[in-house]
């Protein structure tokens, strides 16, 4: 089996990484793409009391089990399926069930910190950073956390001030320097998306 093309998509919370990922998947087909989202590898906090879970810094690299993600990535590269964790963001714990991810010609690693993790960054063929204004990212995060994760707005803003913004400044924003392609305005930047798609197609032809 040929080695897959490995793509990293990073950027701040609410920057539009998922939209960029969707555009790539739509262009090449889901049967060509395997996705490992860093969010699935958050540490399981089921053994901790609720108050400790609420105080946990989910925006620091130590909050994620990146070593397991790298193991899964290596297995996909070797042609083996993996069992990706499923994380429950309402309870801050991993579910009992997992999601089977099959090896594909393209593997996408997505998450705010994937370019800040040397074990992930070193194996990427294309490194993408999705760059979006802070106020837009905050609005998107508020909407997501309230609608999808059942959070109250006071808690969302408190977390943003306490950990999200400081960790973005310390870890996420500096990782932009490692990117091959920076996409301003997120997934709605059609010119940049077309450039990414063309580069992926070129790499697929070379490894094919």
LOPA-84391 format. One record per residue (C-alpha): residue in one letter; z, y, x. Coordinates in steps of 0.02 Angstrom, whole numbers, plus 50000, padded with zeros to 5 digits. Each point is the difference from the previous one (the first is absolute). Example, Ala and Ser with C-alpha at 12.3 -4.5 7.8 and 13.67 -1.06 7.14 Angstrom:
BEGIN
A503904977550615
S499675017250069
END
This chain:
BEGIN
X500005000050000
X499565017350066
X501395012550033
X500265012149856
X499825018850012
X501765007249993
X500235017149923
X501605010249997
X500265013249865
X501485011650026
X500565016949933
X501485007849914
X500724994249836
X498825005449861
X498585004450119
X498704989349912
X500004984350108
X499834988949848
X498475009649942
X499174998050170
X500424981449996
X499254998549826
X498395008650055
X499804987650144
X500374985249887
X498785006149868
X498645002050132
X500174982950081
X500764989749859
X501744992849985
X499354983150062
X499655008350169
X501685008950019
X501764993850036
X501395012849981
X501705000350082
X500975014849932
X501505004850107
X501015003749842
X500054981349963
X501014997250159
X501515010949962
X501654992150048
X500794990049858
X501575009349946
X500524987749864
X501594996050097
X500585018150004
X500945009649863
X498985012349895
X500775015450081
X499474994050174
X498244996549937
X499885017749932
X500525007450169
X498814989050100
X498695009350103
X498384992249939
X498955011950104
X500604994450172
X499034986450093
X501554988950003
X499924998849810
X498484988750014
X499824982450067
X498485004250105
X500204984550108
X499664988949848
X498515010749952
X499284997850176
X500264981149987
X499054999949836
X498625010650075
X499824988150147
X499894985349879
X498625008549901
X499055003450161
X500174981550043
X499274995349831
X501584994849908
X500635006349832
X501695008649991
X501345002649869
X500275018749988
X501695005649930
X500105009249835
X501245014350003
X500945006349847
X500265018750023
X501175001549851
X501284988050078
X499505002450184
X499804981350024
X498654986950025
X499494989649853
X500074981050010
X498124998549977
X498725004850131
X498165004850000
X498774988750090
X498825009850112
X498464990950061
X499115004150165
X498535011749975
X498675008750107
X500975016349984
X501905001550010
X500775016749949
X501775004650053
X500635014449894
X501615010050004
X500795016450053
X500594993050167
X498654987750053
X499325011650136
X501785003250060
X500274981450034
X499254994750168
X499954981649949
X498845004549856
X499045014550076
X499474990250154
X498954987549901
X499065012349888
X498135002250016
X500025015849893
X501515011449984
X499985011749850
X501235013849958
X499925007449826
X500545018350011
X500535009349843
X501015015949972
X501894997849986
X500155007649826
X498664988549929
X500824984850080
X501695004849927
X499285002249825
X499164983050011
X501604991850062
X501025007549858
X498754993849872
X499924982550076
X501884997650020
X500375005849823
X498584990849912
X499894984050103
X501744997750075
X501135006849865
X500815013350109
X500795016449943
X499245015950070
X501655005450080
X500074983750097
X498185001550052
X500255017650068
X501634995350084
X499164985550090
X498535010950049
X501155012950078
X501174987550083
X498784987350074
X498185001649946
X499645017050075
X501024997850162
X499244982850034
X498265006749964
X500265013550131
X500754987850127
X498884984749979
X498545001949879
X499245016750049
X500024996250188
X499094983549968
X498485010149945
X499595002350184
X499604981450011
X498715000649861
X498144997750030
X499605008349835
X501035013249908
X499555002049817
X500515017049929
X500275000949812
X500244981349987
X498884988149906
X499015013949916
X499175004750165
X498374991149965
X499165004750165
X501434992850103
X500064984349893
X498144997150027
X500285001550188
X501384987049992
X498924988249898
X498565001750123
X501154996350147
X500704984549914
X498244993849963
X499515002750181
X501494990050064
X499684985949877
X498214998550061
X500584999350181
X501304986449973
X498844990449883
END
